[in-house]
Amino acid sequence: SAHVRLLIALRLNATDPQCQRWIDKTLYALQKFDANGSFWADKWHASPYYVNSAALYALQGVADDLAQSRYKWIAKTQNDDGGWGYLGASTPEETAYCLDALLFWDRTVNRVDLKVLDSAARYLMLHVHDARYAPLWIGKSLYTPHNVVRAAILGSLFSYYRWASS
């Protein structure tokens, strides 16, 4: 995730003459990490949806092959309940990351199946008031930064309703 976040930061402030060289080095590293060709794992989060959803923002337009493989993996792994969950069951946090990434893809690359987006939003609405979330963050043990997860869920729902009303 450090390389994905670095790429996002470099793309936001590409005014330095060295920036393209740094972007190229970061992309080279990400391509080397691409062992399975569909998703990356992260040492700070138990779910690969965390880093791969952010990767769609970072890669789109600079490494479209990597972005496309992440998109395909996210799109094909949605659960029947409308959510996403790498460890067996859907979680609101992972679903929020995926919905946000797919809305970005829909706005900037290609249309995403409306049923996929709607069912994800329905799943999140069913869980928007959950008092506890799955511990997916990795420190010395698994934990949940409640406010961070809640913000991801609410932000994703806000993006969805703004997208749906446009």
C-alpha positions in Angstrom: 0.0 0.0 0.0 2.9 2.3 0.5 3.7 2.3 -3.2 0.1 2.8 -4.2 -0.2 5.7 -1.8 3.1 7.1 -3.0 1.8 6.9 -6.6 -1.3 8.8 -5.7 0.7 11.5 -4.0 3.1 11.8 -6.9 0.2 12.1 -9.4 -1.4 14.9 -7.3 1.7 17.0 -7.4 3.5 16.3 -10.6 5.3 19.7 -10.8 8.8 18.5 -9.8 11.0 17.7 -12.8 12.0 14.4 -11.1 8.3 13.4 -10.6 8.0 11.3 -13.8 11.1 9.4 -12.8 9.7 8.7 -9.4 6.4 7.6 -10.9 8.2 5.2 -13.2 10.2 3.7 -10.3 7.0 3.3 -8.3 5.2 1.6 -11.2 8.2 -0.7 -11.8 8.0 -1.8 -8.1 4.2 -2.3 -8.4 4.7 -4.4 -11.5 7.3 -6.6 -9.7 4.8 -7.1 -6.8 2.1 -8.3 -9.2 2.7 -12.0 -8.6 -0.8 -13.2 -9.2 -2.0 -10.7 -11.7 -5.3 -9.8 -10.0 -4.7 -8.3 -6.5 -2.1 -7.3 -4.0 -2.0 -8.0 -0.3 -1.0 -5.4 2.3 0.9 -5.8 5.5 -1.2 -3.2 7.4 -4.7 -4.5 6.4 -6.0 -8.1 6.5 -8.1 -7.4 3.4 -6.6 -7.0 -0.1 -9.6 -4.9 -1.0 -8.1 -2.0 1.0 -5.0 -1.6 -1.2 -6.6 -2.7 -4.5 -9.5 -0.3 -4.3 -6.9 2.5 -3.8 -4.9 1.1 -6.6 -7.7 1.9 -9.1 -7.2 5.6 -8.4 -3.4 5.4 -8.5 -3.0 3.4 -11.6 -5.8 4.6 -13.9 -4.2 6.5 -16.8 -0.6 5.5 -16.0 -0.7 1.7 -15.8 -4.0 0.7 -17.2 -3.2 -3.0 -17.4 -2.6 -3.1 -13.7 -5.7 -1.0 -13.0 -7.9 -3.2 -15.3 -6.8 -6.4 -13.5 -7.7 -4.9 -10.1 -11.0 -3.7 -11.4 -11.8 -7.2 -12.8 -10.9 -8.8 -9.5 -13.0 -6.5 -7.5 -16.0 -6.8 -9.8 -16.0 -10.6 -10.0 -15.6 -11.1 -6.2 -18.8 -9.4 -5.0 -20.8 -11.7 -2.7 -24.4 -12.6 -3.2 -25.4 -10.2 -0.4 -24.0 -7.2 -2.4 -20.9 -6.8 -0.2 -17.3 -7.8 -0.3 -15.3 -9.7 2.2 -12.0 -11.4 1.7 -12.0 -13.5 4.9 -15.3 -15.3 4.1 -18.1 -12.9 4.9 -18.9 -9.5 3.6 -18.0 -6.5 5.7 -19.2 -2.9 5.5 -15.6 -1.6 5.5 -14.5 -3.7 2.5 -17.7 -3.0 0.7 -17.2 0.7 1.2 -13.7 0.6 -0.4 -15.0 -1.5 -3.3 -18.0 0.7 -3.9 -15.9 3.8 -3.9 -13.4 2.3 -6.4 -16.2 1.1 -8.7 -17.9 4.5 -8.7 -14.5 6.0 -9.6 -14.2 3.5 -12.4 -17.7 4.2 -13.6 -17.0 8.0 -13.8 -13.6 7.8 -15.4 -13.1 4.6 -17.4 -16.2 2.5 -18.2 -19.7 2.0 -17.0 -20.1 -0.5 -14.1 -23.1 -2.8 -14.0 -25.8 -0.8 -12.2 -26.9 -4.0 -10.3 -23.4 -4.3 -8.8 -23.4 -0.7 -7.5 -27.0 -0.8 -6.3 -26.6 -4.0 -4.4 -23.4 -2.7 -2.7 -25.2 0.4 -1.6 -28.1 -1.7 -0.3 -25.6 -3.8 1.7 -24.1 -0.7 3.2 -27.4 0.8 4.1 -28.3 -2.4 6.0 -25.1 -2.0 8.0 -24.6 1.7 8.3 -25.7 1.7 11.9 -23.6 -1.3 13.0 -22.0 -0.7 16.4 -19.0 -3.0 15.7 -16.9 -3.7 12.6 -14.6 -6.6 11.8 -11.0 -6.0 13.0 -9.1 -5.9 9.7 -6.3 -3.5 10.5 -3.0 -5.0 11.5 -0.9 -3.6 14.4 0.5 -6.0 17.0 -2.9 -7.6 16.6 -6.0 -7.1 14.5 -8.0 -4.0 15.5 -10.7 -1.6 14.1 -10.2 2.2 13.9 -14.0 2.7 14.3 -14.1 6.3 13.2 -12.0 5.6 10.1 -14.2 2.7 9.1 -17.4 4.7 9.8 -16.0 7.5 7.6 -15.3 5.1 4.8 -18.8 3.7 4.9 -20.5 7.1 5.1 -18.2 8.6 2.4 -19.0 5.7 0.1 -22.7 6.1 0.6 -22.5 9.8 0.0 -20.6 9.2 -3.3 -23.1 6.6 -4.3 -26.1 8.9 -3.7 -24.4 11.8 -5.4 -23.6 9.5 -8.4 -27.1 8.1 -8.5 -28.7 11.6 -8.6 -26.5 12.9 -11.5 
